Amino acid sequence: MKAGLEAALHREWGRNGLFSRLMRPLSLMYGAIISARRASYERRPELVYHDPLPVVVVGNLYVGGTGKTPVVIALTQALQSRGWTPGIISRGYGSDSGDKPRTGQGELDPAEYGDEPALIATATGAPVCVHPDRPAALRRLRRQFPKVDVVISDDGLQHLALGRDLEIVVQDVRGIGNGRLLPAGPLREPARRLETVDFIINNLLPGDSAPPLPSTMAHVVEMNMEPQEVEHLVSGARQSWQSWLSGHTGATCAAAAAIGHPERFFGMLRHQGLDLQQTLALPDHHAFETSPFQGIKAECILITPKDAVKCRKLADARLYCVHPGPRFSDPGWLELAHEMLRAISASKLASTRAEALNSDF
């Protein structure tokens, strides 16, 4: 029911129909609230926490999922390969984070950290801290993991209390939808916000056209997600995508996804040659407290890594996790981000030393 409602809303947000027109007064109110909130932070800069370390925010304007997690993972791994020690902060959506920020590393319980932070921690080995107050999460992360030298915020583009040095927006083929703010449209902020970010990553399926953009100085890159490995959830056995596909010729296959835009996952599988007999779209961050797969008669059910961290406990031998990887139209954007962060880090270090010197006099 909830997934159907979400799908209906997204359909309405893609056009300027009756629903959008009726909701426009509420959108104007929402726009006034976020404008006043941003103006308040601009008038009182002391409310914004600026850390001595470089801070990168990976977020979106379109409400819901657009594919931020693969970008966070790719950026983290790219920085690690270049000598950085990244740490991740996140709201930890769907978790019971408690009053204080919670830190961890390696295999993490999604019930305590949220499905996306747990996935990021497993995929990268980077330390993670979750809490709705991102500045508090950042400070706790640094205390617990003092070797961290760059911080990546998974989501948080609209978290104005967190100072940031680089902003990356991830969007999919829906772009900005009908261009209107919530609830008449899908946007958390006005579309002109895209003019101020550093990178825009378009998460597309092969054949999709990149959504139109306003005039922007951002570095724009297209990303296609491609299956790389398939993991049998019960046994943990892994195969390359092509090996798994050739080994399951003739098997009846289904797919399920509890992500922001499940059709993107299903479309990726179909594009890669899989004949799906059934698909199950679940609400984003579905808890999987009980199995939703009882009504699926397929021999194999393919799911996303984000869902797999919560589905292992179901012990369903039909479940296979598809581990995708990104293919960027311009892989050089990761090197560019690295160079920008090096310059930012050097500038912040020089500023910190100058402040320390001045305090001695």
C-alpha positions as CSV (number, residue, x, y, z in Angstrom):
1,M,0.0,0.0,0.0
2,K,2.7,2.4,1.0
3,A,4.8,1.6,-2.1
4,G,1.8,2.1,-4.3
5,L,1.2,5.5,-2.7
6,E,4.8,6.5,-3.3
7,A,4.6,5.4,-6.9
8,A,1.4,7.5,-7.4
9,L,3.0,10.6,-5.8
10,H,6.1,10.3,-8.1
11,R,3.8,10.0,-11.1
12,E,2.1,13.2,-10.1
13,W,5.3,14.9,-9.3
14,G,6.4,14.3,-12.9
15,R,3.7,16.6,-14.3
16,N,1.9,19.8,-13.5
17,G,-1.5,18.2,-13.1
18,L,-4.5,18.8,-10.9
19,F,-2.8,17.4,-7.8
20,S,0.2,19.7,-8.2
21,R,-2.0,22.8,-8.8
22,L,-4.0,22.0,-5.7
23,M,-0.9,21.5,-3.6
24,R,0.8,24.7,-4.8
25,P,-0.3,26.9,-1.9
26,L,1.4,24.4,0.5
27,S,4.5,24.5,-1.7
28,L,4.6,28.2,-1.4
29,M,4.4,27.9,2.4
30,Y,7.2,25.3,2.4
31,G,9.3,27.5,0.2
32,A,8.9,30.4,2.5
33,I,9.9,28.3,5.5
34,I,13.1,26.9,3.9
35,S,14.0,30.4,2.6
36,A,13.6,31.9,6.1
37,R,15.6,29.0,7.6
38,R,18.5,29.5,5.2
39,A,18.4,33.3,5.8
40,S,18.6,32.6,9.6
41,Y,21.8,30.6,9.2
42,E,23.2,33.3,6.9
43,R,22.5,36.0,9.5
44,R,24.0,33.9,12.3
45,P,27.0,32.0,10.9
46,E,28.0,30.9,14.4
47,L,25.2,28.3,14.1
48,V,27.1,26.5,11.3
49,Y,29.7,24.0,12.4
50,H,32.9,24.2,10.3
51,D,35.3,21.4,11.0
52,P,39.1,21.6,10.5
53,L,38.8,18.6,8.2
54,P,37.4,18.8,4.6
55,V,33.7,17.8,4.5
56,V,31.9,16.5,1.5
57,V,28.1,16.3,1.3
58,V,26.5,13.8,-1.1
59,G,22.8,14.6,-1.4
60,N,19.9,15.3,-3.6
61,L,17.1,17.7,-4.3
62,Y,14.5,15.1,-5.4
63,V,12.9,13.5,-2.3
64,G,13.6,9.9,-1.8
65,G,16.4,7.8,-3.3
66,T,18.3,8.8,-6.4
67,G,21.4,6.6,-6.0
68,K,23.5,8.5,-3.4
69,T,24.9,5.3,-1.7
70,P,26.9,4.0,-4.8
71,V,28.4,7.5,-5.2
72,V,29.4,7.6,-1.5
73,I,31.0,4.2,-1.8
74,A,32.8,5.0,-5.1
75,L,34.1,8.3,-3.7
76,T,35.2,6.7,-0.4
77,Q,37.1,3.9,-2.2
78,A,38.7,6.4,-4.6
79,L,39.9,8.5,-1.8
80,Q,41.2,5.5,0.1
81,S,43.2,4.5,-3.0
82,R,44.8,7.9,-3.0
83,G,46.0,7.8,0.6
84,W,43.0,9.4,2.4
85,T,41.3,8.0,5.5
86,P,37.7,8.9,5.0
87,G,35.0,8.7,7.7
88,I,31.3,8.6,7.0
89,I,28.5,10.4,8.8
90,S,24.8,9.7,8.2
91,R,21.4,10.3,9.8
92,G,21.0,6.5,10.0
93,Y,17.5,6.5,8.7
94,G,15.4,3.7,10.1
95,S,17.8,2.9,13.0
96,D,17.4,3.4,16.7
97,S,20.4,5.7,17.0
98,G,19.7,6.8,20.5
99,D,20.5,10.1,22.1
100,K,24.2,10.0,21.4
101,P,25.9,9.5,18.0
102,R,26.8,5.9,17.4
103,T,30.1,4.9,15.8
104,G,31.2,1.6,14.2
105,Q,33.3,0.0,11.5
106,G,33.1,-3.2,9.5
107,E,30.0,-5.4,9.7
108,L,27.4,-3.3,11.3
109,D,23.8,-4.1,12.5
110,P,21.4,-2.2,10.2
111,A,18.9,-2.0,13.1
112,E,21.4,0.1,15.0
113,Y,23.0,2.0,12.2
114,G,20.5,2.0,9.3
115,D,20.7,0.0,6.1
116,E,22.7,2.5,4.0
117,P,25.4,3.2,6.6
118,A,25.7,-0.6,7.3
119,L,26.1,-1.2,3.5
120,I,28.7,1.6,3.2
121,A,30.7,0.3,6.2
122,T,30.8,-3.2,4.8
123,A,31.7,-2.1,1.3
124,T,34.5,0.3,2.2
125,G,35.7,-0.6,5.7
126,A,35.5,3.1,6.6
127,P,34.4,4.2,10.1
128,V,30.8,5.4,10.3
129,C,28.9,7.6,12.8
130,V,25.1,8.0,12.7
131,H,22.9,10.6,14.3
132,P,20.3,13.1,13.1
133,D,22.6,15.9,14.4
134,R,25.4,15.7,11.8
135,P,27.8,18.1,13.4
136,A,27.5,16.0,16.6
137,A,28.1,12.9,14.5
138,L,31.2,14.4,12.9
139,R,32.7,15.4,16.2
140,R,32.1,11.9,17.7
141,L,33.5,10.3,14.6
142,R,36.7,12.3,14.9
143,R,37.1,11.5,18.6
144,Q,36.6,7.8,18.1
145,F,38.7,7.6,14.8
146,P,41.4,10.3,15.0
147,K,43.1,9.0,11.8
148,V,40.2,10.2,9.7
149,D,41.3,13.1,7.5
150,V,38.2,13.7,5.3
151,V,34.5,13.4,6.2
152,I,31.8,12.3,3.7
153,S,28.2,13.0,4.7
154,D,25.7,10.5,3.3
155,D,22.8,12.9,2.5
156,G,22.6,16.1,4.5
157,L,22.5,18.6,1.6
158,Q,19.7,20.5,3.4
159,H,21.3,20.1,6.9
160,L,22.4,23.7,7.1
161,A,24.1,23.4,10.5
162,L,26.8,21.4,8.9
163,G,29.5,23.4,7.1
164,R,30.7,21.7,3.9
165,D,33.5,22.2,1.4
166,L,32.3,20.2,-1.5
167,E,28.7,19.4,-2.5
168,I,27.7,16.5,-4.8
169,V,24.1,16.1,-6.0
170,V,22.9,12.8,-7.3
171,Q,19.8,12.7,-9.5
172,D,18.2,10.1,-11.8
173,V,16.3,10.3,-15.0
174,R,13.4,12.1,-13.2
175,G,15.7,15.1,-12.8
176,I,13.7,17.8,-10.9
177,G,10.3,16.4,-11.8
178,N,7.8,19.2,-12.4
179,G,10.2,21.6,-10.8
180,R,8.0,22.4,-7.8
181,L,8.7,22.2,-4.1
182,L,7.1,19.7,-1.8
183,P,4.2,18.7,-1.7
184,A,3.2,20.0,-5.2
185,G,6.5,18.6,-6.6
186,P,9.4,16.4,-5.5
187,L,11.9,19.0,-4.6
188,R,13.4,19.7,-1.1
189,E,14.9,22.9,-2.4
190,P,14.4,25.1,-5.4
191,A,15.9,23.8,-8.7
192,R,18.3,26.8,-8.8
193,R,20.2,25.1,-5.9
194,L,21.9,23.0,-8.6
195,E,23.7,26.2,-9.8
196,T,25.7,26.3,-6.6
197,V,27.0,22.6,-6.2
198,D,30.3,21.3,-7.3
199,F,29.3,18.0,-8.9
200,I,26.1,16.6,-10.4
201,I,26.0,12.9,-10.9
202,N,23.2,11.7,-13.3
203,N,22.3,8.1,-12.3
204,L,20.9,6.7,-15.5
205,L,20.1,3.4,-17.2
206,P,21.6,2.8,-20.6
207,G,19.5,4.6,-23.2
208,D,18.1,7.2,-20.7
209,S,18.5,10.8,-21.6
210,A,20.2,13.0,-19.0
211,P,17.6,15.4,-17.4
212,P,17.9,19.0,-18.3
213,L,19.9,21.2,-16.0
214,P,19.8,24.9,-15.2
215,S,22.9,27.0,-15.9
216,T,25.5,25.6,-13.6
217,M,29.2,25.6,-13.1
218,A,29.1,22.1,-11.6
219,H,31.1,19.2,-13.1
220,V,28.3,16.9,-14.6
221,V,28.9,13.2,-14.9
222,E,26.7,10.3,-16.0
223,M,26.7,7.1,-14.0
224,N,25.4,3.7,-15.1
225,M,25.1,0.9,-12.5
226,E,26.1,-2.5,-13.8
227,P,25.9,-5.9,-12.1
228,Q,29.4,-7.1,-11.1
229,E,28.9,-10.0,-8.6
230,V,26.0,-12.1,-7.4
231,E,26.0,-13.4,-3.8
232,H,23.9,-16.3,-2.6
233,L,22.6,-14.9,0.7
234,V,22.4,-18.2,2.6
235,S,25.8,-19.7,1.6
236,G,27.7,-16.5,1.0
237,A,29.0,-18.0,-2.3
238,R,29.9,-15.3,-4.9
239,Q,30.0,-15.4,-8.7
240,S,30.6,-12.9,-11.4
241,W,27.3,-11.6,-13.0
242,Q,28.0,-13.3,-16.3
243,S,28.8,-16.7,-14.6
244,W,25.7,-16.5,-12.5
245,L,23.5,-15.5,-15.5
246,S,24.9,-18.3,-17.7
247,G,24.4,-20.8,-14.8
248,H,20.8,-19.9,-14.4
249,T,19.5,-20.1,-17.9
250,G,16.0,-21.3,-17.8
251,A,15.5,-20.6,-14.1
252,T,12.4,-18.6,-13.2
253,C,13.7,-15.3,-11.7
254,A,12.1,-12.5,-9.8
255,A,13.5,-9.3,-8.3
256,A,12.6,-7.3,-5.2
257,A,13.8,-3.9,-4.1
258,A,13.1,-1.6,-1.1
259,I,14.9,1.5,-2.5
260,G,13.8,4.9,-3.5
261,H,13.2,4.0,-7.1
262,P,12.8,0.2,-7.4
263,E,12.3,0.3,-11.2
264,R,15.8,1.5,-11.6
265,F,17.1,-1.9,-10.1
266,F,14.6,-3.9,-12.2
267,G,15.5,-2.0,-15.4
268,M,19.2,-2.6,-14.8
269,L,18.6,-6.4,-14.5
270,R,16.5,-6.5,-17.6
271,H,19.0,-4.5,-19.6
272,Q,21.7,-7.0,-18.6
273,G,19.7,-9.9,-20.1
274,L,17.6,-11.2,-17.2
275,D,14.0,-12.2,-17.9
276,L,12.1,-11.3,-14.7
277,Q,8.9,-13.2,-14.2
278,Q,7.8,-11.0,-11.2
279,T,8.9,-7.9,-9.5
280,L,8.2,-6.7,-6.0
281,A,8.6,-2.9,-5.2
282,L,8.7,-2.3,-1.5
283,P,8.8,1.0,0.4
284,D,12.3,2.6,0.8
285,H,14.1,1.3,3.9
286,H,11.6,-1.5,4.4
287,A,12.5,-3.3,7.7
288,F,12.0,-7.0,6.5
289,E,10.9,-7.9,10.0
290,T,9.0,-10.7,8.3
291,S,9.5,-12.1,4.8
292,P,7.6,-10.4,2.0
293,F,8.7,-13.2,-0.4
294,Q,6.1,-15.9,0.5
295,G,3.9,-15.1,-2.5
296,I,6.8,-15.2,-5.0
297,K,7.0,-18.6,-6.8
298,A,10.3,-18.0,-8.6
299,E,13.3,-20.2,-8.1
300,C,15.6,-17.1,-7.7
301,I,14.9,-13.8,-6.1
302,L,17.4,-11.0,-6.8
303,I,17.7,-8.2,-4.3
304,T,19.8,-5.1,-3.7
305,P,22.8,-4.9,-1.4
306,K,20.9,-2.3,0.7
307,D,18.2,-4.9,1.3
308,A,20.5,-7.8,1.7
309,V,22.0,-6.4,4.9
310,K,18.5,-6.9,6.5
311,C,17.4,-10.1,4.6
312,R,20.2,-12.4,5.7
313,K,18.2,-13.3,8.8
314,L,15.3,-14.6,6.6
315,A,17.4,-17.6,5.5
316,D,15.6,-17.9,2.2
317,A,17.7,-20.0,-0.1
318,R,16.2,-18.3,-3.2
319,L,17.7,-14.9,-2.3
320,Y,20.6,-13.6,-4.3
321,C,22.2,-10.2,-3.8
322,V,23.3,-8.4,-6.9
323,H,26.4,-6.3,-6.2
324,P,26.5,-3.5,-8.8
325,G,29.3,-1.1,-9.6
326,P,29.2,2.3,-11.2
327,R,30.5,3.1,-14.6
328,F,31.1,6.9,-15.0
329,S,31.1,8.8,-18.2
330,D,34.1,10.7,-16.9
331,P,36.0,8.7,-14.2
332,G,38.3,11.7,-13.9
333,W,35.8,13.4,-11.7
334,L,37.1,11.3,-8.8
335,E,40.6,12.6,-9.4
336,L,39.3,16.1,-9.6
337,A,37.5,15.7,-6.3
338,H,40.8,14.4,-4.8
339,E,42.7,17.4,-6.0
340,M,40.1,19.8,-4.8
341,L,40.1,18.2,-1.4
342,R,43.9,18.4,-1.2
343,A,43.7,22.1,-1.8
344,I,40.9,22.5,0.8
345,S,42.8,20.5,3.3
346,A,46.0,22.5,2.8
347,S,44.0,25.8,3.1
348,K,42.3,24.6,6.3
349,L,45.5,23.5,7.8
350,A,47.2,26.8,7.1
351,S,44.2,28.7,8.6
352,T,44.3,26.5,11.8
353,R,48.0,27.2,12.2
354,A,47.6,30.9,11.7
355,E,44.8,31.0,14.3
356,A,47.0,29.0,16.8
357,L,49.9,31.5,16.1
358,N,47.7,34.5,16.7
359,S,46.3,33.0,19.9
360,D,49.9,32.9,21.3
361,F,50.2,36.7,21.2
